[in-house]
Structure formats: C-alpha cells, structure tokens
Amino acid sequence: MAGSRAWPLAERLRQWGFSWQGLADNRRGEWWLLAQIGLIAAHLLPALPPPAQLGLAWPLALRLLGWSLFGLGLALAARGVFNLGASLTPLPDPLPGAALITSGAYGRCRHPLYQAMLMCSLGMAVALGSLLHLVLLLALAAVLSGKARREEHRLLELHPQYSTYRSATPAIVPGLPGLDWR
C-alpha cells in the first residue's frame, strides 16, 4: 500500500523534471530549490535568542501581527498556486510547453509564491521576536531573488511577451531593491 502512494509522487517529480543528474549538476535549478527548502525548514527552529533572554517581553500585539502576516502569506500562496495551475513547478526552470500566466496573483507581481514565502517568513520573525528568523528571512530573500532571476532567463527564452510583462510588473516586492528589478 505504501508503494502505491509513493508512485504518484514519483511521477509528479518526474513531470517536474527532477532527476539524480539534475541534483548533481543543477541542470534545472535544483540547487536553488534545495537552498529554499533548507531555509524554510530552518524556520521550525525556536527563537534564538528568545526575547526574554534579551530582557524583552515580546508584546502580544507583535505576536498577533506576526501570525496574521503568516496567515496572509499562506492565503497568497494558495492564490498563486491556484492561478498557476498546470504550469506549477518547484524548480526555477519552467515546464516545457507551460503557459505564461500574467493574471490573478501574477498580475500583481511576477513571483507571488516567492512573495508569499517571504510574507510567511516575516510573520515568523515578528511573531517570535527572533533574530535568527530575521536572518533566515534575509537569506530566503536572497535565495528567492536568485531563483527568480534564473526562472526569468528561461521565461524570456520561452515566451517573447515576457519582456513586456516583466517591465510593467514588479518582481517579488514592489520597489524593494533586490526584490524588484524592473
């Protein structure tokens, strides 16, 4: 029974282009994804240092704001996944023959899933009052910026109209250097 559950996952990974060779040579941007997964998983670590250790009583209002930002990030991610539909892949290289999506969440920014991940990360940092999580947010922003730039090189090759879309639509966070390169 467990084998029958693994098969659909293995098939989906194959459709996305995952391979052992790709993990070895980064042919579809696998290393960007591994860095992203590692940073997201690191968000499960406790607050370091805890605000109390710094002599701070972390306000309830900030904790609630942080968890609200996290929830908003999850909602943004769900919308982005829904809008992307069959074009969804966790790798930065687009799927062969995938449609270019420029409406819905993708009408607001070119990489709404990356924006959603950063919103969740910011939410964790604010909710926990954690310097570690602030560093994780900055590292995740750098990784997602690099991953998005790789993705855009391929999108320009595959979709001639991407250049016009790119010049008119913010990348990840409008107006923020490093996360908007219009």
C-alpha positions as CSV (number, residue, x, y, z in Angstrom):
1,M,0.0,0.0,0.0
2,A,2.8,2.4,0.8
3,G,4.3,1.7,-2.6
4,S,1.1,2.8,-4.3
5,R,1.2,6.1,-2.5
6,A,4.8,6.8,-3.5
7,W,4.1,6.2,-7.2
8,P,2.1,9.4,-7.8
9,L,4.7,11.5,-6.0
10,A,7.5,9.9,-8.1
11,E,5.5,10.5,-11.2
12,R,4.9,14.2,-10.3
13,L,8.6,14.6,-9.5
14,R,9.5,13.2,-12.9
15,Q,7.0,15.5,-14.6
16,W,8.6,18.5,-12.9
17,G,11.9,17.4,-14.3
18,F,13.6,16.1,-11.2
19,S,16.4,13.7,-11.8
20,W,19.5,12.4,-9.9
21,Q,21.6,14.0,-12.7
22,G,19.9,17.3,-12.0
23,L,20.7,17.1,-8.3
24,A,24.3,16.5,-9.2
25,D,24.7,19.3,-11.8
26,N,21.8,21.7,-11.2
27,R,20.5,21.4,-14.7
28,R,17.0,22.7,-13.9
29,G,17.9,24.8,-10.9
30,E,17.6,22.0,-8.3
31,W,20.2,23.7,-6.0
32,W,18.1,26.8,-5.7
33,L,15.2,24.6,-4.6
34,L,17.3,22.7,-2.1
35,A,18.5,26.0,-0.6
36,Q,14.9,27.3,-0.4
37,I,13.7,24.1,1.3
38,G,16.6,24.2,3.8
39,L,15.8,27.8,4.8
40,I,12.1,27.1,5.0
41,A,12.7,24.1,7.2
42,A,15.1,26.2,9.4
43,H,12.0,28.3,10.3
44,L,10.9,25.4,12.6
45,L,13.8,26.3,14.9
46,P,12.9,28.1,18.1
47,A,13.5,31.8,18.5
48,L,17.2,32.5,19.0
49,P,17.9,34.3,21.1
50,P,14.5,34.3,22.8
51,P,13.3,37.9,23.5
52,A,13.2,37.2,27.3
53,Q,16.9,36.4,27.2
54,L,17.5,39.9,25.8
55,G,15.4,41.3,28.6
56,L,12.4,41.9,26.4
57,A,8.8,41.0,27.0
58,W,7.6,40.4,23.4
59,P,4.3,42.2,23.1
60,L,1.1,40.2,22.3
61,A,0.3,42.7,19.6
62,L,3.5,41.9,17.7
63,R,2.9,38.1,18.1
64,L,-0.6,38.5,16.7
65,L,0.7,40.7,13.9
66,G,3.3,38.1,13.0
67,W,0.8,35.3,13.0
68,S,-1.5,37.4,10.9
69,L,1.3,38.0,8.4
70,F,2.0,34.3,8.3
71,G,-1.7,33.6,7.6
72,L,-1.8,36.2,4.9
73,G,1.3,34.6,3.3
74,L,-0.4,31.2,3.3
75,A,-3.5,32.8,1.6
76,L,-1.3,34.5,-1.0
77,A,0.4,31.2,-1.7
78,A,-2.9,29.4,-2.2
79,R,-4.0,32.0,-4.7
80,G,-0.7,31.8,-6.6
81,V,-0.8,28.0,-6.8
82,F,-4.4,28.2,-8.0
83,N,-3.6,30.8,-10.6
84,L,-0.6,28.9,-11.9
85,G,-2.5,25.7,-12.3
86,A,-0.8,23.2,-14.6
87,S,2.2,25.5,-15.0
88,L,3.3,24.9,-11.4
89,T,6.7,23.6,-10.7
90,P,9.0,24.0,-7.7
91,L,12.0,24.2,-9.9
92,P,13.0,27.6,-11.4
93,D,13.1,26.2,-15.0
94,P,9.5,26.4,-16.4
95,L,7.8,23.2,-17.5
96,P,8.1,22.6,-21.3
97,G,5.0,24.0,-23.0
98,A,3.8,25.7,-19.9
99,A,1.5,28.7,-20.4
100,L,2.7,32.1,-19.3
101,I,0.4,33.3,-16.5
102,T,0.1,37.1,-16.1
103,S,-3.3,37.5,-14.4
104,G,-4.7,36.9,-10.9
105,A,-1.9,36.9,-8.4
106,Y,0.5,37.2,-11.3
107,G,-1.0,40.5,-12.4
108,R,0.2,41.9,-9.0
109,C,3.7,40.6,-9.1
110,R,5.7,38.2,-11.3
111,H,6.6,35.8,-8.4
112,P,3.7,35.8,-6.0
113,L,4.7,32.4,-4.5
114,Y,8.1,33.8,-3.6
115,Q,6.3,36.9,-2.1
116,A,4.1,34.6,-0.1
117,M,7.1,32.7,1.3
118,L,8.7,35.9,2.3
119,M,5.5,37.1,4.0
120,C,5.3,33.9,6.0
121,S,9.0,34.2,6.9
122,L,8.5,37.8,8.0
123,G,5.5,36.7,10.0
124,M,7.5,34.1,11.8
125,A,10.3,36.6,12.6
126,V,7.7,39.1,14.0
127,A,5.7,36.5,15.9
128,L,8.7,35.0,17.6
129,G,10.8,38.2,18.0
130,S,13.7,36.1,16.8
131,L,17.0,37.5,15.4
132,L,17.6,34.0,13.9
133,H,14.3,34.2,12.0
134,L,15.2,37.7,10.8
135,V,18.5,36.3,9.4
136,L,16.5,33.4,7.8
137,L,14.2,35.9,6.2
138,L,17.1,37.8,4.7
139,A,18.7,34.6,3.4
140,L,15.5,33.4,2.0
141,A,15.0,36.7,0.2
142,A,18.5,36.3,-1.4
143,V,17.8,32.7,-2.5
144,L,14.4,33.5,-3.9
145,S,15.8,36.5,-5.8
146,G,18.5,34.4,-7.4
147,K,16.0,31.6,-8.2
148,A,13.5,34.1,-9.7
149,R,16.3,35.6,-11.9
150,R,17.2,32.2,-13.2
151,E,13.5,31.5,-13.9
152,E,13.1,34.8,-15.8
153,H,16.0,34.0,-18.1
154,R,14.2,30.8,-19.2
155,L,10.8,32.6,-19.4
156,L,12.4,35.2,-21.7
157,E,13.6,32.3,-24.0
158,L,10.2,30.6,-24.0
159,H,7.8,33.5,-24.1
160,P,8.7,36.6,-26.2
161,Q,5.9,38.5,-24.5
162,Y,7.6,38.0,-21.1
163,S,9.8,41.1,-21.6
164,T,6.8,43.4,-21.8
165,Y,5.2,41.8,-18.7
166,R,8.5,42.0,-16.8
167,S,8.9,45.7,-17.5
168,A,5.4,46.5,-16.3
169,T,5.0,44.2,-13.3
170,P,7.0,44.1,-10.0
171,A,9.2,41.0,-9.5
172,I,8.7,40.0,-5.9
173,V,8.2,43.0,-3.6
174,P,7.4,46.3,-5.5
175,G,10.1,49.0,-5.1
176,L,12.4,46.9,-2.8
177,P,15.9,46.8,-4.2
178,G,17.0,43.2,-4.8
179,L,13.4,42.0,-5.0
180,D,12.2,44.3,-7.8
181,W,14.3,44.6,-10.9
182,R,12.0,46.1,-13.5
